[in-house]
Amino acid sequence: MKLRLLLVRAVVGGLFVGHGAQKLFGWFGGQGPKGTGHFFENVGVRPGRRSAVAAGAAEAGGGALLIAGLLTPFAGAALSGVMITAIRHVHTGKGPWVSEGGYEYNLVLLATMFALTEAGPGPISLDRALGTERWPRPDEGEDLCAR
C-alpha cells in the first residue's frame, strides 16, 4: 500500500502540474494565459484570462501538493473544482466518450481525486511526516470507536 498511493499521486499530480503549466506558461504545447483565456471566453468562462490563470494555478499547485502528499484534501478540492468546471463548460454536451470530446477522462480524474482524498496520502507523504493527515487510520491500531 505504501507505493501504490505514492504512484497514483505522482502520476496524476504530475499530469495536473503539466496541464497547469500549459495554461500558465504555454509549456508542453499549451496556449498560455492569453490563448487559454480566449478559449475560456468562447465556452462561457469569464473573465477568460483571469480564469485561465486561476485554473492553471489550481492545476499546477494542486498537482504539486498531490505529488508531495501535502494538504491532500485542499489539493483534491482544487483539482476537483477544475474538473467539474471543465465537464460543465466544455465536455457535457459531447457525451461521455473522450474520443468525441466528452467528459470520460475528466470523470476518471474526478473519481481519482475523491478516492485519494478519502484514502489519504499514504505513509510516504508530507502530510504523514508532519502529522497533518485528516484523521487517524484505523489500521494503525487506534480504536476509532473509543472516541
C-alpha positions as CSV (number, residue, x, y, z in Angstrom):
1,M,0.0,0.0,0.0
2,K,2.9,2.4,0.6
3,L,4.0,2.6,-3.0
4,R,0.5,2.4,-4.6
5,L,-0.7,5.7,-3.2
6,L,2.6,7.4,-4.0
7,L,2.5,6.1,-7.5
8,V,-1.1,7.4,-8.1
9,R,-0.3,10.7,-6.6
10,A,2.9,11.1,-8.6
11,V,1.3,10.2,-12.0
12,V,-1.9,12.1,-11.6
13,G,-0.3,15.0,-9.8
14,G,2.4,15.2,-12.4
15,L,-0.1,15.3,-15.2
16,F,-2.0,18.1,-13.5
17,V,1.2,20.1,-13.0
18,G,1.9,19.8,-16.7
19,H,-1.7,20.7,-17.6
20,G,-1.5,23.8,-15.4
21,A,1.9,24.8,-16.9
22,Q,0.2,24.7,-20.3
23,K,-2.3,27.3,-19.2
24,L,0.2,29.4,-17.1
25,F,3.3,29.4,-19.4
26,G,2.3,27.8,-22.7
27,W,4.6,24.9,-22.0
28,F,4.0,21.3,-23.4
29,G,2.1,22.6,-26.3
30,G,-0.2,24.8,-24.3
31,Q,-1.6,28.2,-25.3
32,G,-0.6,30.2,-22.2
33,P,-2.9,32.5,-20.4
34,K,-3.8,34.6,-23.5
35,G,-4.8,31.6,-25.7
36,T,-6.4,29.7,-22.9
37,G,-8.3,32.8,-21.8
38,H,-9.6,33.2,-25.4
39,F,-10.8,29.6,-25.4
40,F,-12.4,30.1,-21.9
41,E,-14.3,33.1,-23.2
42,N,-15.6,31.0,-26.2
43,V,-17.0,28.4,-23.8
44,G,-18.6,30.9,-21.5
45,V,-16.0,31.1,-18.7
46,R,-15.5,34.8,-18.0
47,P,-13.2,36.6,-17.5
48,G,-11.2,34.3,-19.7
49,R,-7.6,35.3,-19.0
50,R,-8.1,35.6,-15.2
51,S,-10.0,32.3,-15.2
52,A,-7.2,30.6,-17.2
53,V,-4.6,31.8,-14.7
54,A,-6.8,30.6,-11.8
55,A,-7.4,27.2,-13.4
56,G,-3.7,26.9,-14.3
57,A,-2.7,27.7,-10.7
58,A,-5.2,25.3,-9.3
59,E,-3.9,22.5,-11.6
60,A,-0.2,23.2,-11.1
61,G,-0.4,24.0,-7.4
62,G,-2.9,21.2,-6.6
63,G,-0.8,18.7,-8.7
64,A,2.3,19.7,-6.8
65,L,0.6,19.3,-3.4
66,L,-0.8,16.0,-4.5
67,I,2.7,14.7,-5.6
68,A,4.1,15.8,-2.2
69,G,1.1,14.4,-0.3
70,L,0.7,17.8,1.4
71,L,-2.6,19.3,2.3
72,T,-4.2,16.5,0.4
73,P,-7.9,17.5,1.0
74,F,-7.1,21.0,-0.3
75,A,-5.3,19.6,-3.4
76,G,-8.3,17.3,-4.1
77,A,-10.7,20.2,-3.7
78,A,-8.7,22.5,-6.1
79,L,-8.3,19.8,-8.7
80,S,-11.9,18.6,-8.4
81,G,-13.2,22.2,-8.9
82,V,-11.2,22.5,-12.1
83,M,-12.5,19.1,-13.4
84,I,-16.1,19.9,-12.5
85,T,-15.8,23.2,-14.3
86,A,-14.3,21.6,-17.4
87,I,-17.0,19.0,-17.5
88,R,-19.7,21.6,-17.2
89,H,-18.4,24.1,-19.7
90,V,-16.5,22.0,-22.2
91,H,-17.5,18.3,-22.2
92,T,-21.1,17.7,-21.1
93,G,-22.8,18.4,-24.4
94,K,-20.4,16.0,-26.2
95,G,-21.4,12.8,-24.3
96,P,-19.2,10.6,-22.1
97,W,-16.5,9.4,-24.6
98,V,-13.3,11.3,-24.8
99,S,-13.0,10.2,-28.5
100,E,-15.9,12.6,-29.1
101,G,-14.6,15.3,-26.8
102,G,-16.7,14.1,-23.9
103,Y,-16.1,14.0,-20.2
104,E,-14.8,10.4,-19.7
105,Y,-11.2,11.4,-18.8
106,N,-12.3,14.3,-16.6
107,L,-14.7,12.0,-14.7
108,V,-11.9,9.4,-14.1
109,L,-9.6,12.2,-12.7
110,L,-12.5,13.5,-10.6
111,A,-13.1,9.9,-9.2
112,T,-9.4,9.6,-8.5
113,M,-9.4,12.9,-6.5
114,F,-12.3,11.7,-4.4
115,A,-10.6,8.3,-3.8
116,L,-7.2,9.9,-2.9
117,T,-8.9,12.4,-0.6
118,E,-10.8,9.7,1.1
119,A,-7.9,7.3,1.4
120,G,-5.5,10.0,2.5
121,P,-2.0,10.5,1.0
122,G,-0.5,7.3,2.5
123,P,2.6,6.7,4.6
124,I,5.1,8.2,2.0
125,S,3.8,11.8,2.2
126,L,4.5,15.2,3.8
127,D,1.1,15.0,5.5
128,R,2.2,11.9,7.3
129,A,5.6,13.2,8.1
130,L,4.1,16.4,9.5
131,G,1.3,14.6,11.3
132,T,-1.3,16.6,9.4
133,E,-3.4,13.8,7.9
134,R,-7.1,14.4,8.1
135,W,-7.8,11.5,10.5
136,P,-6.1,8.6,12.1
137,R,-6.1,5.4,10.1
138,P,-7.9,2.5,11.8
139,D,-5.2,0.1,10.5
140,E,-2.7,1.8,12.7
141,G,-4.1,0.4,16.0
142,E,-6.2,3.3,17.2
143,D,-9.7,2.3,18.3
144,L,-11.9,4.8,16.5
145,C,-15.0,3.5,18.3
146,A,-13.5,4.7,21.6
147,R,-13.7,8.3,20.6
